[in-house]
Amino acid sequence: PIYAQFRSELGHIYQSEKNWELSLSTFRQAADDAARYTPPEDKNFELARAWRGQGYALVELNRLDEAEALYRRCLALDKNDAKAAGELQYVRDLKSQQKP
């Protein structure tokens, strides 16, 4: 079904299996579903969930700049998104450890 919540739940299953590419792809579909079909009152919640899921997969794929951008998008939607803020800090910490 074209329903962001269900696609995000499937993305989480792929995360638990450590199938990062499939998880990323599924969360991208969830974000598209949310943008197109989710009612306005739920849209921001579903978009943020899909973006955080993508961010998690991107971190595991060591694509930190892309993950950081998605967590920033979440915070632009909701400045009080504690999950996105925590993940953004985690990404920043990882990036600072990688610098020579």
PLY file of the C-alpha trace (Angstrom):
ply
format ascii 1.0
element vertex 100
property float x
property float y
property float z
element edge 99
property int vertex1
property int vertex2
end_header
0.00 0.00 0.00
1.01 3.60 -0.56
1.09 4.56 3.08
4.08 6.26 4.69
3.62 4.63 8.09
3.74 1.11 6.70
6.70 1.85 4.46
8.59 3.32 7.42
7.84 0.21 9.46
9.22 -1.89 6.62
12.30 0.34 6.54
12.82 -0.38 10.24
12.67 -4.11 9.55
15.40 -3.73 6.94
17.42 -1.73 9.49
17.14 -4.57 11.99
18.48 -6.87 9.28
21.31 -4.39 8.61
20.21 -4.14 4.98
21.17 -0.48 4.75
20.62 0.07 1.02
17.14 -1.47 1.07
16.31 0.40 4.26
17.40 3.68 2.68
15.37 3.02 -0.45
12.29 2.11 1.56
12.52 5.20 3.74
12.90 7.33 0.60
9.66 5.80 -0.68
8.05 6.51 2.69
9.06 10.17 2.46
7.61 10.39 -1.03
4.40 8.72 0.17
4.18 11.16 3.07
4.71 14.17 0.85
2.11 13.04 -1.67
-0.59 11.18 0.24
-0.45 11.79 3.99
-3.11 14.13 5.37
-1.75 17.54 6.39
-2.23 16.91 10.10
0.12 13.88 9.98
2.46 14.90 7.16
5.28 16.43 9.23
5.38 13.46 11.58
5.60 10.96 8.72
8.16 13.02 6.79
10.38 13.34 9.84
10.15 9.63 10.58
11.13 8.78 7.00
13.98 11.30 6.98
15.33 10.04 10.31
15.21 6.49 8.94
17.16 7.57 5.88
19.63 9.38 8.09
20.23 6.28 10.17
20.92 4.17 7.08
23.20 6.86 5.66
25.23 6.92 8.88
25.68 3.17 8.64
26.78 3.62 5.02
29.23 6.34 6.20
27.49 8.99 4.11
27.58 11.47 6.94
27.04 14.70 5.01
23.80 13.35 3.56
22.68 12.13 6.98
23.44 15.50 8.53
21.38 17.28 5.88
18.37 15.04 6.56
18.55 15.55 10.31
18.68 19.30 9.68
15.54 18.99 7.54
13.81 17.24 10.43
14.74 20.08 12.75
13.52 22.64 10.22
10.15 20.89 10.35
10.15 20.64 14.14
12.86 22.39 16.15
11.91 20.21 19.16
12.58 16.89 17.39
14.79 15.37 20.08
15.54 12.25 18.04
16.83 14.28 15.10
18.82 16.56 17.39
20.47 13.59 19.08
21.30 11.93 15.78
22.63 15.20 14.38
24.98 15.50 17.34
26.07 11.89 16.82
26.86 12.60 13.17
28.84 15.70 14.12
30.80 13.67 16.66
31.58 11.01 14.05
32.69 13.64 11.57
34.98 15.28 14.10
36.60 11.92 14.86
37.29 11.33 11.16
39.17 14.59 10.63
42.97 14.22 10.57
0 1
1 2
2 3
3 4
4 5
5 6
6 7
7 8
8 9
9 10
10 11
11 12
12 13
13 14
14 15
15 16
16 17
17 18
18 19
19 20
20 21
21 22
22 23
23 24
24 25
25 26
26 27
27 28
28 29
29 30
30 31
31 32
32 33
33 34
34 35
35 36
36 37
37 38
38 39
39 40
40 41
41 42
42 43
43 44
44 45
45 46
46 47
47 48
48 49
49 50
50 51
51 52
52 53
53 54
54 55
55 56
56 57
57 58
58 59
59 60
60 61
61 62
62 63
63 64
64 65
65 66
66 67
67 68
68 69
69 70
70 71
71 72
72 73
73 74
74 75
75 76
76 77
77 78
78 79
79 80
80 81
81 82
82 83
83 84
84 85
85 86
86 87
87 88
88 89
89 90
90 91
91 92
92 93
93 94
94 95
95 96
96 97
97 98
98 99
